[in-house]
Amino acid sequence: MQALYNHGGELIAYQYQNMLIHPDNFEVLGLILGNCVYDHHSNVLGKLFQKNVYSLSGEVLACKTDTSLPLPQNYNNANSILQAWKILTSIKDHACPWVTVKNVWSQASLAESLYLYDLH
């Protein structure tokens, strides 16, 4: 499990295997397939490479640590896999567009895109 942080250094999500996990309730917020980042509604949000998540416009949404963290004792892997499978099976567009990196932080963070998925 690796931590993802916003531009202010705040923990916004964990990456565990191919899942993006909420840091408080451990709900699956999205998936990473290859280097494409998908939200809860199976929409492409951006790409993960060079330890950063970039928006489709090339701005940094989050940065990822190299340090591997232990799984919390109350983490339910089976439940996460079921949530991830639901997202995975609803992905219809597998074409992930090219992203040209700008190396500037986005006005919106990855957390806003992932946490507010019910408002889209």
N, C-alpha and C positions, 0 to 999 in steps of 0.2 A: 504494500500500500504506500503510495507516494502522495505528498501534499501538493496542492495547487494554491497559489497565492495571487491576490490582486496587486495593483500598483502601489497600494499602501502597506503591503506586507501582511494583509489579513488572510487567514485561511478561508478559502471559499469552497473547496471540494477536495476529495481524495480520488486518486486514480487507483483502482484495484483491478488487475487484469485489464479488460477492455471497458470497464465501467467507470463512470463518473459518479461518485457517491457523495451525498450530502454529509457534511462533517458532524452534524448534530443528531439527525434521526436515521442516518445510513440508508435513506431511500436512493434508488438509482435515478439520477437526473439526466443521464445521457450515456452515449457510447462512443468509443473511439474504435474505428475500423480502418485498418491500415494507418493512415495518418489523418483521416477525416473525422471530425468531431460532429456528432449528431445530438440534438436535444431530445427531450422526452417525447416530442411529437414526430420524431424521425426526420427532422429537417436539418440540413447541413448548417452548422454554425461557423465552421472554420476548419483549420488544420493544426495539428500538433507536430512540430518539428523543432529542432534545436532547443529543446526544453521549454518551449513557449507554445501557448495556444494563440493562434493568429485568427483574426476575423477574416472574412472573405475579402475585405478591402486591404488586408495586410497589416492591420494594427494589432498590437499585443493585447490579448484579453486576460491572460493569466500566465504565470511562470510556474514550472514544476521543479521540485527538488530531486536530486539524485538519491538522497537518503531514503532507504526503505524503512517504513514504520511497521511495527507489529500490528496485527489485526486486533481490534478491541475485543474483549471477552464477550460483549453482548452483540457482536456482529453476526447476523444471520446470513450465511453464504447462500443457502438454498433459496431463501426469499429473494436475495439480490439476483440470482440467476434467473428466477421466474420473471422478475421485473425487466431484466435486460432482454430476455427472450421476447417479451411482449413488444419492446421497442424494436428489436432486430427484425421481427417478422413483419413489422409495418413499414419498414424502409422500402420505398419504391424507387427512389432515384439514387442509384449507386455511382453516378458520375460526380466526382468531387472536383470543383473547378480549381484552376491554377491560382495560387496566391502569391503575389509579389510582396515581399516583406518590406515594411517601412521602418521598423525598429522604433516606433513611437507607441505609447500606450493609447488605447481606445478611450473615448469618453465614457463608454459603457463597459462594464466588466463582464467577464464570463458568468459571474454569479447572477447578474441581472437577467441574462438570457436563460440561465438554467433554473433559477428559483422562481421566476415569474411565468413558468411555462403554462400554468392554468389560466393566465390572463390573455394569452395570444388568441 
